[in-house]
Amino acid sequence: MLRLVMVDSDRRFCERVVEEARLSGDIDVVAVLADDAAAVETVKRCGAQLVLSELASPSIDGSALVRRLRDETPEVK
């Protein structure tokens, strides 16, 4: 099963993705964060393999988050 961390401020979108993931049976949503300030640490702690993030965020943009994740957690897609 694929472990997913979501980082998105749109609560309704997150709820829809979590529901679809549950129905798929192949994705375990291990954390849903409203902003990405703690995303890298959460990914490490939860052992996530996949991160779904919005591009524009109040604390860090999606591109910067991807770069940090690549540097600190190379196993994450």
TORSE-530561 format. One record per residue (C-alpha): x, y, z. Coordinates in nm, 4 decimals. Layout:
REM residues N
> X; Y; Z
...
REM end
This chain:
REM residues 77
> 0.0000; 0.0000; 0.0000
> 0.1274; 0.3463; -0.0909
> 0.1571; 0.5898; 0.2031
> 0.0486; 0.9465; 0.1151
> 0.0922; 1.2799; 0.2928
> -0.1308; 1.5610; 0.1630
> -0.0369; 1.9266; 0.2011
> -0.3214; 2.1530; 0.0947
> -0.5172; 2.4359; 0.2537
> -0.8408; 2.3446; 0.0706
> -1.0221; 2.1246; 0.3201
> -1.2903; 2.0142; 0.0724
> -1.0282; 1.9027; -0.1815
> -0.8455; 1.7065; 0.0891
> -1.1661; 1.5328; 0.1935
> -1.2346; 1.4269; -0.1675
> -0.8821; 1.2930; -0.2158
> -0.8929; 1.1028; 0.1138
> -1.2260; 0.9459; 0.0154
> -1.0965; 0.8436; -0.3289
> -0.7805; 0.7011; -0.1738
> -0.9890; 0.4990; 0.0707
> -1.2051; 0.3644; -0.2120
> -0.9004; 0.2692; -0.4199
> -0.7691; 0.0420; -0.1481
> -0.4135; 0.1064; -0.2686
> -0.3401; 0.4382; -0.0961
> -0.3165; 0.5025; 0.2764
> -0.3441; 0.8747; 0.3563
> -0.1257; 0.8967; 0.6662
> -0.1436; 1.2748; 0.7190
> -0.3308; 1.5779; 0.5899
> -0.1634; 1.9130; 0.6574
> -0.3126; 2.2570; 0.6003
> 0.0300; 2.4096; 0.5360
> 0.3684; 2.2677; 0.4572
> 0.5680; 2.4052; 0.7495
> 0.5900; 2.0558; 0.9020
> 0.5641; 1.8551; 0.5791
> 0.9223; 1.7284; 0.5616
> 0.9243; 1.6108; 0.9231
> 0.5791; 1.4533; 0.8822
> 0.6928; 1.2668; 0.5700
> 0.9945; 1.1326; 0.7571
> 0.7943; 1.0370; 1.0658
> 0.5101; 0.8683; 0.8745
> 0.7313; 0.6929; 0.6219
> 0.5328; 0.8428; 0.3341
> 0.6231; 0.7414; -0.0187
> 0.4141; 1.0052; -0.1944
> 0.3401; 1.3714; -0.1208
> 0.0542; 1.5634; -0.2785
> 0.0968; 1.9382; -0.2317
> -0.0519; 2.2570; -0.3689
> 0.1921; 2.4762; -0.5618
> 0.1174; 2.8014; -0.3790
> 0.1255; 2.7879; -0.0015
> 0.1475; 3.0515; 0.2709
> 0.4694; 2.9163; 0.4224
> 0.6695; 2.7734; 0.1291
> 0.5918; 2.7219; -0.2376
> 0.5444; 2.3720; -0.3759
> 0.8676; 2.3835; -0.5752
> 1.0720; 2.4644; -0.2656
> 0.8980; 2.1826; -0.0779
> 0.9839; 1.9384; -0.3570
> 1.3497; 2.0439; -0.3468
> 1.3650; 1.9956; 0.0325
> 1.1975; 1.6573; 0.0066
> 1.4377; 1.5457; -0.2670
> 1.7342; 1.6511; -0.0551
> 1.6119; 1.5040; 0.2737
> 1.3906; 1.2120; 0.1709
> 1.5023; 1.0693; -0.1656
> 1.2655; 0.7720; -0.1349
> 0.9601; 1.0035; -0.1657
> 0.8108; 1.0499; -0.5112
REM end
